Amino acid sequence: MRADTPEPMIKQLPLLALVLSPLCAGAVPAMAQQDLRNLNDMQKAAMSDDVAYDITEGLVTEVGHRMAGTPDEARARDWAVRRLNALGFANVHVEPFQMPVWVRGKEMAQVTAPVPQDMYITALGTSGSTGDKGIEGEIVYFPNMSQLIAAPAGSLNGKIAFVTHDMRVTQDGSGYGFAGPARWRGPNFAAKAGASAIVIRSIGTDQHRNPHTGGTTFDEGVKHIPAGAISNPDADTLERLVALGQPVRMKLVLTPRDMGMQESGNVIAEVAGSDASLAPIVIACHLDSWDLAPSAFDDAAGCGIVTAAAKRVMDAGQPKRTIRLLWAGAEEVGVFGGAAYGKAHADEPHALAMESDFGADRVWKVDFHLADAALKDEIALALAPLGIERGDAHAHGGADVGAIIEAAKPAVIDLQQDGTRYFDLHHTPDDTMDKVDPAQMAQNVAAWTTVLNIVANHDGAIAPEPMAASGEM
């Protein structure tokens, strides 16, 4: 618990009545004057929240990393069940599922020519193994994914592909969509061209010698070659070595193993609604993590934020709609938990889906996939005093609610977090508790509390935008 949690933007909160005054004049008749006062009080209280920080700190400290399908993730599920029960949630249980498990082994990269250089490397998920003795080969440099994709079959036989990119810092995380294919699909295309291995520039924006891990996908029938990410400073060095115009050789030792099918599971909890005829809301985070760090940002913080907000709504009195918490398992390695939830609950109605999985920094924008214009106005105006602007992008949810969005066609609201420093930490050893700013985390809780309080007590229809309006779903 953080007794000294700062409270930024508290002075702005009394502006809520002014910002929302049009509502009282009939702009959104659903909100009465008393509702506005209650919402103002809830936001003020949430700005001092410490439940989210305590959950995050507990996962980081008492569990540590939570690699999917391992005993570490199982300990996290047990911890989550105990904590959610202690917080007073209903129907707390685990929904198990099976998944393939991959674990890393030894990791070493060394340039052997023209100048010996040790480099920091980490294996990518589902990477093949070099064997304990490792492999050595000549580096073939690809300045972008397009050139790697175009490499002819057999052109990389016996070689080690090296692909780079120019990922930039962005608030909305769009740099990840640009650079991510080097990790997601680069190993697959290198294998198709005959490469014995691939190294990529880490998919991240930091300049530390902390390589970023993450998942990669091979087409069916394509050999899983050894695949690793080197830190950004090491990638800079490797590019300079290539630029010297002499052959560059590298030795790699990567010895991950496939462990076969193992058990993972989703942890479910609920705030029971008073009206069983109203479709529930599902709010998600993911409990698992990669194994390089205790992963405070990705995604212990998300579990803390959504849970703290749901508890605040619960403590304010029974809402009309049930709020269901989904602490998903096995997201990082293939979104197995989200898929399992979607399959298990596909036939159940869902009014709304939301997810928190982009760190712990402040919410700056809200996007909607919601048909009710008045409800969108109500939410946007209520969030304004927290420094949150209304966006015009189409809300998509997140990985762990993707399957249920596809199956049940709920509305979606995205509370967009500031991602400026997210990819400095993402999937690295640096994703530790000291990176969490309690004040920014509390602002997240205030934003989530605001939205959940409004939608969970809304007894009108909550539906996605019609296909003609959104062009999707």
N, C-alpha and C positions, 0 to 999 in steps of 0.2 A: 504494500500500500504506500502511496506517495502523499503524505500529509501536506507537503509543500507545493502541490501541483499549481502552476501558474494558471491564471484565468484571463487570457487575452479576449478581447472583443466583448467582455462583460458590459462595458459602458455602452456598447451599441444595442444591447438587448432591450432596454426600455423603448427603443425606436420601433419595436414590433407593433405597438398599438398604432403608431403613425403610419407605418408601412402597410398595415392591414386595414386601415380605416375604411378603404373602399368596400371591404367585405361587409362591414357593418351597414354600409349604405345600400347593400343589395347586390354587389358585384358577385359575391358567392354566398347566397342566402343560407347555405348549410351551416355556416359558422356563426354562432351567437357571440354576444359580448363576453359571456362567461367562458366560452370556449377559448376565446382569444387570451383572456387572463390566465387560464389554466395552461395554455400552450407557452405563454411567456414565462410562467413559473417553471415549467418543465425544462425549457431551454436553459434558463439560468442555472437550475440544479445540475443539468447534464454537463454544463461547462466546468463543473467541479468534480466530475465523475472520476472515480478511481477503480471501479470494477473492471473496466476494459484493461487498464494497466496491470491490475492484479492477475487477471487471467493470462495475459501475455507473459508477464514475469513468471508465473507459475509453470507454464508450458516450457519456457526457456530454461528455467532453473531446475525444476523437479523432474522433467522428462528429457530435455535436450533435443537432439535431432530426431526426426520421426520418419525415417525412410520407409516407404510403403511396403507392406507385406513382411516386415521384419518384427522381431520382438520389441524393438523400440516403438514402432507404431502401435503395437498391441498395448504397451504400457501407457501410451498417450490416450488410447480409447478408455482404458480403465480410469485414468486420471480425469478425463472429460466427464464420464458418467458420474463420478463422485462429486465433481465440482458443480455440474448442472443440477444434480439432486440437492446439493447444499444450498444452491441459490433459489430453490423453490419451484423449479420448472416441473411440469407434469409429463407423464408418458416418456420418461427418459429411457432409451434403450439403444442397443446396437443392432444394425441390420448387416450381417456379414455377407461377404461375397469372395469369390476366388479370383486370383490375378497372377500373371507371370511375374516373377521377382528376379531382378538383376542387382548384383552388388559389386562394388569396385574392389580392386586389389592394389597391386603395386603401380606406381605412376612415376615415370621418369622420361625426360626429353633432353637430349644433348646434341647440339650441332657438333659434328666431328670434322667438318671441312667447310670452308677454307680456314676458319679459326675456331678452335674449340670454345663452345659457349653452353653453359648449363641454362635450361629454361624451365619455367614453372608451367606445369601442364596438369589437367584433370580430365579423366575419361568422361565422355558423353554417355548418357543413358542408352543402353542396348549395344554399346560398343563391343566389337569382338576383341579377342585377346591376341597379344603378340607372343604369348608364352613367356616363361620366366627368363629366357635368354634374350628376349627382345628381337627387334628387326632393325636393319639399317638400310637406308635407300637415299636416292637423290631427290631433292625437293623440286617439285614443279609448281611454279607460282601462278596463281589465278587472282587477279586484282578484283574480281567480282564473280558472283554466282553465275551470271550469264555465260561467261567464258568457260566455267567448269561444266555447265550443262551441255555446252557445245562440244566438249572434248569427245573425239571418236572412240568407239569401243577398241580396247587394246592399246590405246595411245599412252596409257599410264602404267603399263605392265612393269612391275618391280619398282615403281616410283612411289613417293609419298606426296600426295597433293597438299598444297597449302593455299587456302582461300581466305581472303580478307574482305573488308567492307569499310564503310565510312559512317558508322552509327553516330548520330548526333543526340545531344540532350534535348528532350522536349517535355513540356508540361503534361501533355496528354498521352505520352508513351508511344507515339506514332513511329519513333525511330526503331522500335522493336519489330514492327511489321516490315520495315525496310531491311533490317539486318538479319532478322531471325531465320530466313530460309537457309543461310549458310550453315546453321546448326541443324535445323529441322530436316533438311533434305540434302545438304552438301555431301555427307557420307554416302548416301545412296547413289548419287551421280558419280562420285569418285570410284565407288566399287564397280559400277557399270562400265567405267572406262578402264578398269583393270588395276586400279591403284592397290598397293599392298596395305596402305593406311592413309589417313587424312589427319591434318591438324588445321584448326580454324582459329582465326582471331576471336577471342572471347566476345560473346554477344553482351556487351556492357559498355558503360561510359566512364568507368573509373580509370585511373592511371596507377593503380596498385598492382603489385605482382601477385594478384589473387585471381586465378582463372575462374571463369563462370562455367559451371556445369549446366546440364539440362538435357531434355529428351531429344532423340533423333529417330527417324522412321525410315526403315528400309522396305522397298517393295517386296512382295512375296517372291521368294526364289532368289533374291539378291543376297549375296554373302555379306554377313555383318563383319566388315573389316574393322580393325582397330581405329578408333576415332577419338580425338582429344581436342580440347581447347587450350590454347596458351594465353597467358596474360597479355593485356594490351601493350605494356612496355616490351615484353619479349617479342610480340608480333612486330613492333616497330623495328627491333633489332634484326629480326629475320628478313624484313623487307629491305633494310639497308644492306644486309649481306647479299641478298639476291641482286641488288642494284650494282654491286661491285663487278658483276659480269662473269664471275667464276662459278663453277658448279658448287652447290651447297648440299651437303649430306647431313642427315640426321639419324640418330639412333633413338628408338622408342621402346619403352617397356610399359605396357598396359596389360594388366592381368585380371580383368573383371570376370565374373562367373554368372551363369544363369542358374537359378535355384529351383526352377520349375514352378508349378502352381502352389501358391500359398494363400493364407486367409488375410484379407483386409476387412474393413467394415466402415459403415457410416454411423455416426452417433446422431441420434434424433432426440429432440426435446420440444415441448410445446408450451405455449401460453394458451390455455383453453378459452375459446370464445363463448359468449353467452347465447349466440344464435347459431344453432347447428345447420340452419338452412343456408348460411352464407359461406361461400367457398373460402378456404383458408389462404393465408399468405405464406410463402416459403422464403426464408432468408438464409443465405449460405456463406460459408467460408470453407477452407480446407485444412484439415487437421494434420495431414502428412507434410513432409518437407524433404528436400534433398539432404544429404548426409554430411555436407561440409561445414555446417553451422547449426546452431539451435533455431535459426530462422524466425527471428522476431517479426521482421517485416513480412515475410512470405511463408506462412500466413497466420502465425499466431495472433498478430494484431487484428486481422480480419475477424477471427473468432471472438476476440475480446470485444471488438466494437459492436458486432451485431448482437452479441449476447447481453452486453450492458444495456443497449438500447431496448431490447425486448424486455429485460427485467424492469426498466424504468416504466414502460407502458403497463406491465403487469402490476407493479406496485401502486400505480395510480388508480387502479380499479379494473375489474374485468372488462376487456374489450369485447366488442360485438363479434369480431372475427377471430378465429384461431390463428395464432402466429406460430409457424413451425420452423424450428432451427435445424439446419442441416450442416453438421460439421463433417464434411465429406472426407473419405479416405482416398488414398491413391490418386490424387489429382495430378501430381507432378510427373508421374511416369506414364500417363495415358488417359487421365480423366475417367478411371475405372469406377470411382465412387459416384460421380455424377451420372454416368451411364446406368449404374445399378439402381440408383434412386429413380431415374426416369423410367426404367423398366418395371420396377416394383410398384410405382405409383401412377403409371400412365393412365389408368382408368379413373383416377380420382380428379375431381375438379380442383383447379388452382386459380385463384383470382389474380395473384400478383407474384412475381419472382424478382428477387434482388440478391446481389452478391457483393461482398467486400473482399477483394484480393489484389490490392495494389498498394500495400504498405500501410503506413500510419500517419502520413502527412495530410494536411487539411483538405477538406472537400472544397472545391472551387466552382463546380458547375453541376447542374442537374439536367439530365436528358430523360425523355419519356418515350415509351411505346404504349400509349394510353389513349383511349377514345374520348373520355369525358373531359372536355375543354375546361369546364368550371373547376373540376377536381385538380387539373394541372395548374390552373391559375392559383388555386388555394395553396397548393404545395409550394409553388415557386415563390409566392409572396411570403409565406411563412418561413422560408429558408433565407430570404434576402437579408435579414439582420445578422445572419451568421457569415456574411460576406460571400454568399453563394449565388452565382448568376444563373439565369435560365439559358440553357443551350438549345440549339436547333438540330442537333444530331439525333439519329434514331437510336434509342436505347436497345441494347442487345443482351444485357445481363452479364453472365460470365461463364466460364467453362463448366462449373459444377451445376449450373441451372440450365445449361444448354439442352440437355436431353428432355427435361420436363417442359421446357418452353416449346420444344418441337412436338411433344406428345399432347400436352394439355392446352396449349395456346393461351397462356395467361398474359395479362399486361406486364410490362417491365418498366422499372425505374432504375436509372443508373445515377448514383451519387459519385461523381468523378473526383478522384483524389489527385492531388498535385504529384506528378511523377517525376519532377525535376531531378531528384536524387535516387529514385527507385532503382535504376539500372546501374548505379554505383555499387549497390548491395546485392542485387538479385542473384541468387544461386551461388554466392561466394562465401568464403569463411568470414567475411565482414558483416554478415547479417546477424548481428548480436543486439542484446537488449539496450545497450547504451545509445543505439541509433534512434530509439523511439523517443519522440518529444511528447511529454505528457499533455502539454497544452494543445498541440495539434490533434492528438488522439481524442481528447475531450471534445474538441470541436466536431470531430467525426461522430461521436456519440450523440451530441446535441442534434446534428443533422439527421441521423438515423432515427432518433427518438421522435423528432418532429414528423418525419414522414410516416413512421409506423403508427404513431398516435392518430394521425389523420386517416390513413387508409384502413387501419384495423377497426375504427369506429364509424366507417362509412358504410351505410347500409344500402346505398344505391349500387347500381351495376359497376363493376370494375372489369373492364374488358380492354383488349388491345385495339390499336387503331385498325380500322377496316383495311383490307388488302389494297383497295383502290387508293387509299390515302397514304399508306406507308410504302407500298411497292414490295412489301415483304410479308412473310408468314401468311 
